[in-house]
Amino acid sequence: MKYNFVKITTFLSFIFLFCKISSAQGYWQQRVNYEISIDFNSKSHQYTGEQTLKYYNNSPDTLFNVYYHLYFNAFQPNSMMDVRSRTISDPDPRVGSRIAQLSDDEIGYLKVISLDQSGTELAYHVSETVLEVNLSKPILPGASEVFNMKFEGQVPLQIRRAGRDSFDGVDYSMSQWFPKMAEYDKMGWHTHPYVGREFYAPWGDYEVNITMDKDYVIAATGILQNPNEIGYGYEDTGVKVNRKGQKITWRFKAENVHDFVWAADKDYIQTTAQVPDGPLLRFFYIPGEDTKYWEELPAYTIKTFEYMQKRFGKYGWSEYAVIQGGDGGMEYPMATLIANRKNSKLRSLNSLIGVMMHEVAHSWYQGMLATNESYLPWMDEGFTTFADEYTENFVLNKGSKQPLDYSYKKYFRWVEFGYEEPMSTHSDHYSRNSAYSIGAYTKGAISLEQLGYIIGDANRDAGLLRYHHEWAFKHPDMNDFIRVMEKQSGLSLHWYYDYWIGTTETIDYAISSVSEVKNGVKVDLERLDKMPMPIDLTITKKDGTELEYYIPLGIMRGEKPKETANERLVGEDWAWTHPTYSFSLDIPYSDIEKIEIDPSGRMADVDKSNNVVILRRVHENTPKNISE
């Protein structure tokens, strides 16, 4: 048999190219394994460290460089964080000009002493909070490399998230304390300098050894591996260790996390609580009158985890630590730092519960889903705000029909001020801190509540569980979330996010007129602002019964399910190009009490004064407008 080798070679080349294209278009993410050991000097607030990092290149790309974050370098006079804080119109009061005033022994830093790639020394350049590394040999697709590093660090005074000697009196809050490999994804390397905003990093396994004076208690991400050597409520045997004047090594292990936080104080006590079918909870705080509410916190934290697991998906680890520290509330994998003071005042019980719920909710949207917060902060902070408001409403038995009422009010006030910026703005580049806050937290939370208005709350809630199931530990982006909700609802949704995320256009619909016609009533509606939406109307009759009239938006390509027991009529699609819409009802004019747009309040209509018409007043004060 004769073979046409030209054709065979061409065919094989085609297959190889097809496989490469298919592979390149498939899902992938990088992975890291850290082994970190540090020796901590509590007198100088400095530490020396060794780090072995195994980096897995699961991308279809060949890598010629890698990048590390050196976050502590931001806490130095004239750093980008310092200048940004002193020049932005509304600086964070926790930062202000404090960095500019730090002395040499108060600043933070991370210094790389040496770095090699599988034994070969590497050339690198420090650009403030980013370490730029030239590889000795490229990392091919599917390959892995080992990087060995020696480094030194100094803990800054507590200013933002990390530091020593907090307002609460906590000795050390150690977040972003080690040289951390930057994330590489389908957008390339994410090497944004640290100016006080968000974090994004690859998942991996961490083994962290912290050698420190024995009179410190350490709380951290992960599971302590040597509890019987440590004591402090960790040990099983009750063995007591003579700690004074000596050092001891705390050995922690954390699997499938994208960060590692720890805190230390000589006066910490630890209490524990177990979530049924959930994690073991550990609480670390300095006992005293100021922290009396921490004694009540475990019961509320258990209820919080129970509700969130049912509503948003299974928690991904076996433990979670609530740690007094930091400068407010800040989320990390398997742990949170919570300051016992807010704006220099001691927290009330409700304030402590509220910040705990918010940080726990981050375990889902930052800990397990972890979108790129630099570009999509609303998918973390906003979704977390949505989750914690619903959780608080349930756990504290508030009974609110609209748990996000405060978020809507904040958004409406911000629209009036005229300072809104698109939610697609990079987190670091908002012109005001308050604009970032409104976009990420407030509009982000409303994005989910309003999504329930568009596709139905049941679809939204089922979609959130589906989102967690399909995308936990995978760094989803906006399109991944939209596609989950489109598959769940059967509706097209990109138009919604194009407007709500990509613009500052607002929603304003009005009932422009209601008139009596021969066979009933005619209702005229008008879209006064640019953002289109489907419309729910409720017609209340004088006998108290209600009828719903639903107007789908044409570009949705469908309609949401019926949500109440009321009779529902479905109108013709409203084209987004058309500012007006009219329909008729075969109901006697005199039988109608009220017609209202969206009585649920889920649609963020900026002017609700034109959303309601009470026909009784028309009958009493105005002659009938009868048309044929």
Secondary structure, 3 states (H helix, E strand, C coil): CCCCHHHHHHHHHHHHHHHHHHHHHCCCCCEEEEEEEEEEECCCCEEEEEEEEEEECCCCCCEEEEEEECHHHHCCCCCHHHHHHHHCCCCCCCCCCCHHHCCCCCCCEEEEEEEEECCEECEEEEECCEEEEEEEEEECCCCEEEEEEEEEEECCECCCCCEECCCCCCCEEECCCCCEECEEECCEEECCCCCCCCCCCCCEEEEEEEEEECCCEEEECCEECCHHHHCCCCCCCCCCCCCCCCEEEEEEEEEEECCCCEEEECCCEEEEEECCCCCEEEEEECCCHHHHHHHCHHHHHHHHHHHHHHHHCCCCCCEEEEEECCCCEEEECCEEEECCEECCEECCHHHHHHHHHHHHHHHHHHHHCCCCCCCCHHHCHHHHHHHHHHHHHHHCCCCCCCCCHHHHHHHHHHHHHCCCCCCCCCHHHCCCHHHHHHHHHHHHHHHHHHHHHHHCHHHHHHHHHHHHHHHCCCCCCHHHHHHHHHHHHCCCCHHHHHHHCCCCCCECEEEEEEEEECCEEEEEEEECCCCCCCEEEEEEECCCCEEEEEECEHHHCCCCCCCCCCEEEECCCECCCCCEEEEEECCCHHHEEEEEECCCCCCCECCHHHCEEEHHHHHHHCCCCEEC
